[in-house]
Amino acid sequence: MKVRLFLVLGLLAAAPCAAVAQISGNLDPQYLEAMYGPIIDVSLNDLSFGVQSYNGKAIRVKGRVGVQGIQATSWELYDSGVKITIVPMRRGMNEDDLQKLAGQMVEVTGLFTATSAQGDGAGGQGSVGVVQFWSWAGPPEKVDKNKAAILTLEQLVTRNGKMDGQLVRVVGKFRGRNLFADLPGKSMRTVNDWVIKDSLFAVWVTNKKPKGDGFDLDSSNRRDTNRWIEVIGRPTTKNGVVVIDAAQVAVTAPPTPKADAAPAPPPPERPKVPPVIVFSLPLDGESDFDFSGRIILQFNNDMDEDSFKGRVGLRYEGPSRPGDPGFEGMRVAYNAGQKALIVDPGTPILRGRVLELVLLTGIIDIDGQPLARRDGKPADKDIAESLHFR
């Protein structure tokens, strides 16, 4: 078992090193979910008895933390005789603080790789797998209900992030896993998130299932959406959508007898953000370009697919040289689900040359906004944006 575990850790740190570095450089939850699939909540016992069922999948798991080795470069989670190894997807994720939490319960989210074909059962001694985590949370926060700011969902949503990170207490009607499309589907962070709503104002709830003392609601069944839930936690706001990291949930009475009545008009529409490139694979300026691979660009907005036609090109930097091939076989495709443009050069790339990917003016998002430069400078007359690979 130790040999196999060291082998897996070595492979994670060696062969796919460049790919891991590129992925971990962008820790946006939607991007990670697109790469690895929806996050699955799982217990250590579940992993022990079905490691292959979770191999290569994104999981969230809890356990007591322990330190492996004197240098503390990796850690373990253990509970009821089952243990897994955990390592950060990249350095600088406050992982050194794990050493201070030895013996305490923590929760990690990341990519699971099995190191045991069957698991060791509840009495096993070895690690059944490795989690490359991109986020972790320390011991569950002990909250004082009386210290939480009491807000309506309207007050929380319309304050545009001013309550982010503060302890709040809100009440809303349970809406399951966005069963009534109260919020944009793409704003869902994990498959286990759920929604509460009061009048026109809705928020996501994460990190706690809708169950507790005397209740256990089904997020996939509309039958349970007549219940009112009190949520205590800390909100974050992104693109106008509020997500509450819940510390406590409980069933409660409606805030007012007219909670379902139509409220005042919704707040004015937020200013639209122009589209920009937020990620590229390979990275712009990268000197270790895979000469046989494709180029992927990811945008912050949903793009108008037709606007790419005739406005994407490849060329070598500097004056042309005798024998330079053209890119007549270049193929371009747009993945709307991931907001990603995929460029296949269609021909081998010459080594020792700088390849330039050019996006011409006229490329727009679905709202008609033109592509903006990443550095904020105005676009050239003909070229909206360009990237270089060595």
N, C-alpha and C positions, 0 to 999 in steps of 0.2 A: 504493500500500500504506500509506504513512504517513497519508494522509487517512482511509482506512478504519479504521486502528488508532485514531486520535484519536477518530473517530466512536464506535467501540465503547466506548472508555474514557469518553467523555462520556455515553453512554447508561447505562453502569453507575453513573456517579456522579450522574446527574440524574433521569431519568424515574422509575425504580423505586426511588428513594432510600429512601422510607419502608419499602417491603417488605424491602429489603436490611437496613436497620437492625433491623427486627423479627426477621428470621431470624438475623442474626449475633449478636443478643443472647442466643440460646440455641444453644450450640455442642455440645450433646449429640450424640455420633456417631449414635445411633439416630434422633434427630429429623432430622439432616441426611440420613441415608440414606433416610428416609421421604420427604423433600422432593425429593431429586435421584436416588434410586436407588442400588444398590450401587456402591461405589468400584471403579473399573477401574484396574488397574496397566497402564501404557502407557509406551513409550519415546518420546523426541522424534522418532525416525525414523518410528515408527508414526503420530504426529500429523501429520508432514510429508506423508505419502503418503495419509492418509485423514482429513483434518480434519473433514469433515462427518459421519463415522461417530461422532465423539466430541463433536460440538457439543451443548451443553446438558446434558452428563453430568458426573458427579463422577469425577475421575481422581486418580491418584497418579503423579507423574512425577519423575524425577531428571535433574539436569544441573548444569553449572557456573554459578554465580551472577555476574551482572554488574549494574552500577548504570546506570540510564537518567537522564541529566540531572544538573545540578549539585545540585538540591534533593533528589535521591534519594527521590522520592515513588512511584516505581515501579521495578521491577527486571526482569531478564530471566534466563531459563535458556537455556543454549546448549550444544551438543555436536555434533560432526561437521557443522558448517555449518548446523544447524537451531537456531532460537531461538523462544522464546515470551516474552510479557510476563507478569509476575506482579504482582498487587496484593493487599493484604490486604482481606478481606471487611469488616473494621472495624479501626480504629486500636487500638493497645495490645496487639498480638500479638507483641511483641519484633521487629517487622519491621525496626527500625533496626539491629539486629545483623547483618542481611544484608550491610550495607555493609562490615562487617569481614571478611566471608567471600568477598570478591571473588576469583573464580578457583577456588574450592573447590566440591566436589560437595555439593549439598543436595537434599532431597526435599520437595516440596510436595504438599498435598492440597487440592483445591477444585473449583470449578465452571468448566468449560472453555467458552469461546466462540470459535468459529472466526472468523478475519479473512481467511482465504484460501479460495477455493472449492476449490482443488485441491492447494495446498501448493507449496513451492518446491523440493522434492527435497533431496538431501543437499548440494547446492551453493548453496542459496538464501541470500539476504542479509536478507530481511525477516522480521518476526514472523508466524508462521502462526496465532497465536491468543493469547487472554488467559486466564489462570487467576486467578479470585478465590479466594485460598486462605484456609482457616480453620485450617490447621495446617501447620507446617513443621518439619523436622528438619535439624540441621547436618551437618557431615561425619560419616561413619560412625564410631562410637565404637571406638577401639582398646582392646580389653579384654585383660587379663591373666588367663588361665584360672586361674592359681594363686591369684589374689586373690578369686575368686568364692566365696561361702559355699556349701558343699555341703549340699544339703537333699534329703530325699525329698519327693515330692509331698504326702504326708500332712502332713509338717511345714509345708510352705509354705501349704497350704490352711487348716489348722486354726489358724494363727497370726493369722488375721483381719486381714490388712493390716499386720502389724508389720514385714514385710520389704519393704513397698512402696518403690520407688525404689532399693533396694540391689541390688548385683550378686550374682546367685545362679546356681547350677549344679544342674540337676535332670535326671533321666532318666525317661522314660516311653515306653509303647508308642504308636506312631503310630496315630491313630484317624481320620485323614482329616478332611474337612470336617464333623465331628460326625456321622459316618455311623451311629453307634450311639446317638445321642441321649444322650450322656454329660452334656451341659450344656444349659441352657435355650436353645432356638433364638434367642430374642430377645436373648440376651447376646452374640451374634456381632457384632463391630464392622464388619468388611468381608468381602466375598465371598471373599477370599483367606486368611482366618484358618483355622487348623487346630488339632487337639486332640491332646494326649498324655495318657495315663492310666496309673496304677499302682494296682492294686487298685480301691478305690471312689473314688479321688481323681483328678480330671481338671482340666486348665487349658487355656485358649486360648493359642495362639502367634501373634503378629502381627509384621509388618514383615520377615519372612524366609520365603521359600518353602522347602518341605521338600526341598531339594536341595543338593548340595555335591560335594566331591571323591569321585567314584566312586558317587554315588547321586542319583537324581531320582525322588521318590515322587509318585504321582498322588493328590491329595486327594479325588478323586471315585470311587476304585476300592478296594473292600475287599481286593483282592488284595495291596496293599502294607501292610496293617495288621498284618503279623507282624513288622515291624521296630521296633527300639528306638532312640530318638532322645535324644541329649544336647543340651540347650538351655542356653545361657548368655545371660542378659539381665536386665532390670529389671522386676519385677512391679508391677502395680497391682491393687487389689481394689475391686470395686463390687458392692453387693448380694450379697456373699458369693462372687462369681465372680472368679477370678484370671485376668488376662491378662498374659502375659510379652512385653514388647517385646524381641524376640530380637536379639542382636548376633552370635551364632555358633550354628550347628546342625551336628550330625554324627551319623552312625550309630554305635551302640555296642552293648555286650552288656547283657543284663538286669542290673539291680542285684543280684538274688539269684535262685537257682534256683526259688524259690517266689513269684516276683513276681505271678503270677496267682492265688495262693491267696486265700481270703477273709480280709480283715484284721479288726481290731477294729471294733465298731459305729461308724457315722459320728457326728460331733459333734452335740450337741443342736441342735434347730431354732432358728434365729435369731428374735429377737423381731420380730413383724410391725410395719411402719410404717403408721400410718393414712393414708388417701388425702387428698391435697390438690391444689389447682390449682397447676401448675408453670409454665404459660404460657397467655397469651390473645392472640388476634388479633381486634380491635385490643387494645393494652395497656390494662390497668385504669387509668382516669383520663385516657386519651388524649383530646386536645381536637380532633383532626383526624379524626373518625370518618367512614368512608365510609357515607353515608346509604342507599346501595342494597345494601350488602354484608351478609354473614353474620357471626356471631360464633362464634369457635372457642375452646374451652377444652380444654387438655390436662392430664391427670392423671398422677400418678406411679405409680398402681396400676391394674390391670385392674378396671374398674367393672362393677357389676351393672346391665345395661341396663334391666331392668324397673323398677329403683328410681327412674329419672328420670321415669317416667310420672306426670303430675299434680303434679310437684314443681319444675318450671322455669317461671319467669314473667318477663314484661317489664312495666315501668311507668315513668312519668315521675316524677322526683323532685319532692317537694313536693305541695301540694294540686292536685286535678284542676281543669282549666279548661274552660269551655264550648267545645265543638267538638273536645275531645281524642278521637282515634280509639282504639278498643280494639285488642287484639292477638289477636282471635279466629282469624286466619289463620296464627298462629305455628306453625312446624313445627320439631320437635326430632328429631335423629338421632344415634346413637352409633356411632363407628367403632372397633371393638374392636382392630383392628390397630395404630392409632395412639393408642389410649386417649384419643380426642378426642370431645367433645360439640360438635355443630354446631347452632346456633340460627339459624333464618331468621325474622326478624320478620314476614314476610308482608305488610308494609305499609310505605310510606315513613316514615322517621323525621322528626319535626318539628325543624327547625333552631332553634337557640337554646335548646333544652331539654336537660336532663341525663337520659340514658336509664339506667335501673337494671336489671341482670339479677340475678334473685333465685333462689337455690337453697334449697329448703326442707329442713328436717330430714327424715330418712328415706332420703336418698340414701346408698348403701353401695357398698363394693367387693365383689369376688367372695368374699372371706373374711368378709363380713358386718360389716366395720368401718365406722362412720359417717364421712361427710365431715367433715374438720377444717378450721378456719380457717387461713389462711396466716400470720396474726400469732400463732398459738399460743393465743389467748384462747378461752375456752369459747363454744360456739355459743349464740345467742339461743334463746328458747323455740321459735320457729317457723322462723327463718331460719338456715340453716347457713353460708351465704356469700353475698356480693353483690359485684358489680362495677359501675362507673359509667363512662359514656362521654359526652363532651360534644360 
